[in-house]
Amino acid sequence: MYRSSSFTIGAALDDDGKFLADVVKNVHRRLRQELYKTGDMESVWINHCRNVSCLKKYASSMHKLATEHWEQLRVFNPATSRINWTRSFLQYYFFTGGLQLHRQKSNSDTEWPEFILKESKVTVLDVGSCYNPFGEYEELDVLSIDLCPALESVYQCDFLNVPLGKTTVIDGQNVLSLATNQFHCIVFSFLLEYFPSSSQRWTCCEKAHLLLLREGILIIITPDSKAAHSNSKVMRSWREALSAIGFKRIKYEKLQHAHCMAFRKNSVEPELKAEDRELLASKMYIPQDFYNPNDSENEKKEEFKFTEAELAEGFTNLPMFDE
């Protein structure tokens, strides 16, 4: 149920779809309102996790929105699908030479270890999965987790606070801990903007770095129906922050309703001072962080001004540009 609506969600929907999208948006708006009012992100998140009726309504709405509305768009126009995009990239990277190509491009004298896929499967952690959309693909060994799963194939887990250790521990439908250096790929699809603070988004990315094997892939997909350059400042800021902990963005593509990014874990996370970590966390912002969440009109009125250089960057953000 983590699926989020940071920039634009609900485009090209019928009345039922718009109602479901509003349910999702209102949850995110309330989270931002509570943080704005209290300034205590930990208590805001704890209270949210305890609000079972809200979580279940959100999960049900997101599940229906994704499977009954977005799925129609996926069938009608596969090129708009974040699911198709993710699977296509994983096939390229793990099965058709992408990993080897990026080793060559690294210009490093590193002696790369053998990269082994157990039973020829890519191990994937899908965070905020809701309904396990990647479970149907045979080449993927998927652990799908969500704060409030919509289906039994998804395990309950608060990714923000779940402990990390030597092994992944699952008790029934609950994930109690996740193993570091275990996954080939972690997916944050419509996830990061769910959180009301940049530091929470940063924590998720730091955790992903610890959980991934070296040369593993972090997929980040964030909703946005505007042109690519409209939020280029945000995408650039995220890229800079993640680069500081050893993630290199190797693919960016703007789909009709989303930014799709693939980051490669190139190195062990460096030791960061508290002030450096705080600065980097602030770079994981979204436009809504600067609105007064009590004024719903702010998001409609806000306009960002760009320099010519920033506009140019937006237009260079074409498929495979980072490669």
Phi, psi and omega per residue, in radians:
M1 nan 0.082 -3.133
Y2 -1.197 -0.266 -3.001
R3 -0.864 2.395 -2.931
S4 -2.140 3.122 -3.047
S5 -2.431 0.846 -2.931
S6 -1.088 -0.934 -3.051
F7 -1.695 -1.062 3.136
T8 -2.585 2.254 3.064
I9 -2.477 2.508 3.113
G10 1.713 0.166 3.118
A11 -1.176 2.499 3.061
A12 1.011 0.754 3.137
L13 -1.953 2.703 3.015
D14 -1.392 -3.058 -3.048
D15 -1.058 -0.728 3.122
D16 -1.112 -0.741 3.124
G17 -1.114 -0.677 3.123
K18 -1.168 -0.641 3.087
F19 -1.094 -0.783 3.132
L20 -1.124 -0.724 3.120
A21 -1.099 -0.640 3.118
D22 -1.148 -0.641 3.079
V23 -1.022 -0.800 -3.133
V24 -1.111 -0.847 -3.113
K25 -1.059 -0.700 -3.083
N26 -1.144 -0.591 3.082
V27 -1.112 -0.799 3.135
H28 -1.127 -0.682 3.129
R29 -1.118 -0.712 3.137
R30 -1.142 -0.668 3.091
L31 -1.069 -0.768 3.130
R32 -1.171 -0.629 3.098
Q33 -1.102 -0.765 -3.136
E34 -1.134 -0.706 3.108
L35 -1.163 -0.707 3.122
Y36 -1.077 -0.653 -3.075
K37 -1.357 -0.726 -3.021
T38 -1.767 -0.543 -3.061
G39 1.262 0.117 -3.088
D40 -1.961 1.605 -3.036
M41 -1.167 -0.533 -3.115
E42 -1.172 -0.829 3.134
S43 -1.177 -0.623 3.092
V44 -1.060 -0.760 -3.113
W45 -1.233 -0.715 3.119
I46 -1.051 -0.822 -3.137
N47 -1.108 -0.654 3.109
H48 -1.125 -0.763 -3.133
C49 -1.138 -0.417 3.128
R50 -1.509 -0.209 -3.097
N51 -1.473 1.369 -2.989
V52 -1.084 -0.721 -3.113
S53 -1.110 -0.686 3.087
C54 -1.140 -0.771 -3.136
L55 -1.071 -0.753 -3.116
K56 -1.187 -0.684 3.103
K57 -1.131 -0.730 3.103
Y58 -1.087 -0.841 -3.105
A59 -1.055 -0.769 3.140
S60 -1.106 -0.751 -3.128
S61 -1.156 -0.771 -3.139
M62 -1.159 -0.690 3.111
H63 -1.062 -0.819 -3.138
K64 -1.163 -0.719 3.126
L65 -1.057 -0.763 -3.084
A66 -1.267 -0.755 -3.009
T67 -1.520 -0.468 -3.092
E68 -1.791 -0.388 -3.081
H69 -1.995 -0.980 3.125
W70 -1.152 -0.552 3.141
E71 -1.127 -0.604 3.073
Q72 -1.082 -0.746 3.103
L73 -1.136 -0.653 3.125
R74 -1.095 -0.732 3.131
V75 -1.196 -0.761 -3.098
F76 -1.205 -0.681 -3.103
N77 -2.474 1.492 -3.063
P78 -0.972 -0.461 -3.090
A79 -1.188 -0.239 3.133
T80 -1.576 -0.064 -2.962
S81 -1.520 2.175 3.057
R82 -1.180 -0.534 3.120
I83 -1.176 -0.842 3.115
N84 -1.065 -0.717 -3.112
W85 -1.085 -0.800 -3.112
T86 -1.111 -0.821 -3.130
R87 -1.101 -0.732 -3.139
S88 -1.061 -0.728 3.137
F89 -1.176 -0.723 -3.138
L90 -1.116 -0.651 3.074
Q91 -1.105 -0.763 3.113
Y92 -1.072 -0.829 -3.006
Y93 -1.278 -0.765 -3.009
F94 -1.656 -0.385 -2.998
F95 -2.110 -0.310 -3.065
T96 -2.212 0.550 2.943
G97 1.696 0.005 -3.112
G98 -1.092 -0.752 -3.127
L99 -1.065 -0.804 -3.140
Q100 -1.115 -0.664 3.130
L101 -1.085 -0.727 -3.109
H102 -1.323 -0.403 2.973
R103 -1.134 -0.751 3.136
Q104 -1.144 -0.669 -3.094
K105 -1.310 -0.249 -3.093
S106 -1.224 -0.290 -3.122
N107 0.913 0.706 -3.101
S108 -2.027 2.597 3.080
D109 -1.522 0.154 -3.099
T110 -1.032 2.403 3.005
E111 -1.529 1.773 -3.055
W112 -1.256 2.366 3.094
P113 -1.268 2.811 3.077
E114 -1.154 2.284 -3.118
F115 -1.689 1.943 -3.005
I116 -1.867 2.245 3.012
L117 -1.775 2.030 3.133
K118 -1.161 2.146 -3.114
E119 0.944 0.560 3.109
S120 1.009 0.581 3.126
K121 -2.083 2.518 3.050
V122 -1.563 2.141 3.118
T123 -1.404 2.141 -3.033
V124 -2.138 2.323 2.959
L125 -1.869 1.945 -3.137
D126 -1.741 1.851 -3.040
V127 -1.630 2.255 -3.048
G128 1.274 0.683 -2.964
S129 -1.178 -0.646 -3.105
C130 1.238 -1.160 -3.005
Y131 -2.322 0.283 3.043
N132 1.030 0.993 -3.084
P133 -1.179 -0.352 -3.120
F134 -1.619 -0.050 -3.090
G135 -1.140 -0.323 -3.082
E136 -1.397 -0.183 -3.038
Y137 -1.647 2.135 -3.016
E138 -1.139 -0.506 -3.082
E139 -1.412 -0.042 -3.127
L140 -1.974 2.307 3.025
D141 -1.812 1.718 -2.887
V142 -1.817 2.282 2.895
L143 -1.872 1.894 -3.101
S144 -1.729 2.233 -3.127
I145 -2.261 2.688 3.137
D146 -2.782 2.662 3.092
L147 -1.080 -0.648 3.086
C148 -2.514 1.567 -3.055
P149 -1.067 2.554 3.068
A150 -1.593 -0.362 -3.122
L151 -2.311 2.773 -3.133
E152 -1.217 -0.323 3.118
S153 -1.315 -0.094 3.110
V154 -1.918 2.354 -3.095
Y155 -1.653 2.545 3.128
Q156 -1.337 2.316 3.136
C157 -2.901 2.292 2.981
D158 -1.602 1.669 -3.026
F159 -1.053 -0.569 -3.111
L160 -1.069 -0.569 -3.027
N161 -2.088 -0.028 -3.111
V162 -1.146 2.369 3.109
P163 -1.179 2.633 3.025
L164 -1.911 2.507 -3.103
G165 -2.727 -2.742 -3.111
K166 -1.428 -0.421 -3.115
T167 -2.355 2.727 3.014
T168 -1.538 2.179 -3.097
V169 -2.016 2.176 3.132
I170 -2.169 2.254 3.110
D171 -2.082 1.836 -3.070
G172 1.127 -2.050 3.122
Q173 -1.779 0.201 -3.059
N174 -1.984 2.304 3.045
V175 -1.564 2.084 -3.087
L176 -1.656 -0.457 3.063
S177 -2.803 2.770 3.126
L178 -2.146 2.488 -3.081
A179 -1.482 2.348 3.067
T180 -1.292 2.722 3.111
N181 0.903 0.802 -3.081
Q182 -2.057 -0.577 -2.932
F183 -1.774 2.503 3.021
H184 -1.363 -0.539 -3.071
C185 -2.577 2.457 2.989
I186 -2.159 2.339 -3.099
V187 -1.951 2.144 2.965
F188 -1.958 1.454 -3.123
S189 -1.768 1.987 -3.090
F190 0.961 0.777 -3.070
L191 -1.941 -0.948 -2.901
L192 -1.053 -0.588 -3.074
E193 -1.328 -0.178 3.048
Y194 -1.083 -0.614 -3.073
F195 -1.369 2.433 -3.060
P196 -1.408 -0.125 -3.118
S197 -2.277 2.614 3.141
S198 -1.151 -0.562 -3.124
S199 -1.162 -0.578 3.080
Q200 -1.192 -0.677 3.091
R201 -1.126 -0.704 3.116
W202 -1.097 -0.751 3.119
T203 -1.019 -0.746 3.118
C204 -1.054 -0.737 -3.119
C205 -1.219 -0.655 3.066
E206 -1.103 -0.713 3.100
K207 -1.103 -0.731 3.129
A208 -1.035 -0.701 3.135
H209 -1.083 -0.704 3.134
L210 -1.225 -0.571 -3.070
L211 -1.413 -0.438 -3.093
L212 -1.382 2.552 2.911
L213 -1.200 2.757 3.047
R214 -1.055 2.409 -3.050
E215 1.300 0.117 3.054
G216 -1.232 2.964 -2.998
I217 -2.090 2.287 2.957
L218 -1.828 2.048 3.065
I219 -1.664 2.182 3.042
I220 -2.108 2.146 3.098
I221 -2.175 2.244 -3.094
T222 -2.278 2.369 -3.040
P223 -1.267 2.431 3.103
D224 -2.993 2.053 -3.142
S225 -1.680 0.058 3.116
K226 -1.453 3.058 3.088
A227 -1.146 2.779 -3.028
A228 -0.988 -0.694 -3.055
H229 -1.313 -0.241 -3.022
S230 -1.081 -0.626 3.114
N231 -2.103 0.558 -3.118
S232 -1.112 -0.539 3.087
K233 -1.047 -0.747 -3.119
V234 -1.139 -0.831 -3.112
M235 -1.105 -0.676 3.116
R236 -1.162 -0.707 3.136
S237 -1.099 -0.752 3.100
W238 -1.078 -0.758 -3.124
R239 -1.068 -0.733 3.126
E240 -1.116 -0.747 -3.126
A241 -1.123 -0.785 -3.094
L242 -1.249 -0.515 3.086
S243 -1.076 -0.576 -3.094
A244 -1.178 -0.336 3.113
I245 -1.917 0.232 3.023
G246 1.750 0.276 3.058
F247 -1.769 2.234 3.039
K248 -1.931 2.197 3.102
R249 -1.296 2.127 -3.087
I250 -1.971 -0.155 3.018
K251 -2.674 2.427 3.016
Y252 -2.381 2.412 3.042
E253 -2.616 2.331 3.073
K254 -1.666 1.938 3.005
L255 -1.485 3.106 -3.076
Q256 -1.015 -0.668 -3.053
H257 -2.176 0.311 -3.082
A258 -2.835 2.651 2.889
H259 -1.622 2.278 3.134
C260 -2.084 2.207 -3.076
M261 -2.352 2.507 3.049
A262 -2.146 2.189 3.127
F263 -1.992 2.356 -3.135
R264 -1.784 2.288 3.077
K265 -1.349 1.856 -3.064
N266 -1.621 -0.469 -3.012
S267 -2.684 2.964 3.043
V268 -1.191 2.488 -3.130
E269 -1.090 2.241 3.135
P270 -1.243 2.789 3.046
E271 -1.268 2.177 -3.110
L272 -2.017 2.436 3.042
K273 -1.251 2.755 -3.103
A274 -1.005 -0.715 -3.118
E275 -1.209 -0.577 3.086
D276 -1.192 -0.734 3.128
R277 -1.096 -0.693 3.131
E278 -1.128 -0.722 3.124
L279 -1.134 -0.778 -3.137
L280 -1.145 -0.673 3.113
A281 -1.066 -0.642 -3.132
S282 -1.146 -0.375 3.124
K283 -1.307 -0.226 3.128
M284 -1.559 0.786 -3.097
Y285 -1.524 2.856 2.951
I286 -2.236 2.771 -3.097
P287 -0.941 -0.624 -3.101
Q288 -1.108 -0.358 3.139
D289 -1.071 -0.383 -3.054
F290 -1.814 0.063 3.083
Y291 -1.600 2.681 2.883
N292 -1.371 1.921 -3.033
P293 -1.155 -0.215 3.105
N294 -1.402 -0.172 3.108
D295 -1.951 1.709 -3.067
S296 -1.152 -0.304 -3.132
E297 -1.392 -0.258 -3.094
N298 -1.008 -0.733 -3.067
E299 -1.158 -0.484 3.139
K300 -1.393 -0.576 -3.039
K301 -1.490 -0.459 -3.004
E302 -1.131 2.298 3.062
E303 -2.280 2.464 3.138
F304 -1.852 2.404 3.111
K305 -1.724 2.461 -3.075
F306 -2.193 2.547 3.006
T307 -1.371 2.934 3.111
E308 -1.079 -0.649 3.140
A309 -1.122 -0.706 -3.137
E310 -1.194 -0.659 3.075
L311 -1.131 -0.697 3.116
A312 -1.071 -0.698 3.122
E313 -1.070 -0.692 3.132
G314 -1.040 -0.710 -3.105
F315 -1.327 -0.340 3.076
T316 -1.469 -0.107 -3.140
N317 -1.399 1.209 3.141
L318 -1.813 2.883 -3.138
P319 -0.918 2.300 3.052
M320 1.221 0.163 -3.092
F321 -0.995 -0.687 -3.081
D322 -1.253 -0.261 -3.125
E323 -1.375 nan nan
